[in-house]
Amino acid sequence: MHPLQTVLTELCYETRAYSGLGMGGKDCLAVDLDGSSSNLWADLYASAPVGCESTKVVIARAIRGACEDSMGRDIVVYFPGVPFEVKS
């Protein structure tokens, strides 16, 4: 499982596959949110362990590369290039 999906799961976010605009039908990792994405960004930032540079780099890349689509009141945040893996 991709480290970002692991972090999101540990933070109790429900992850899923999503295909955003311009992705040619390819799926990536996504999270559905009620309202604003600010809590997600704060949770990701706070989850980076002190001294664990590899996790910090994964989180920083994810935040920089993230996209959002509005679904009425809800938002889907997706991470192009980050694969979604079904949890076993």
Secondary structure, 3 states (H helix, E strand, C coil): CCHHHHHHHHCCCCEEEECCCCCCCCCEEEEEEECCCHHHHHHHHHHCCCCCHHHHHHHHHHHHHCEEEEECCEEEEEECCCCCCCCC
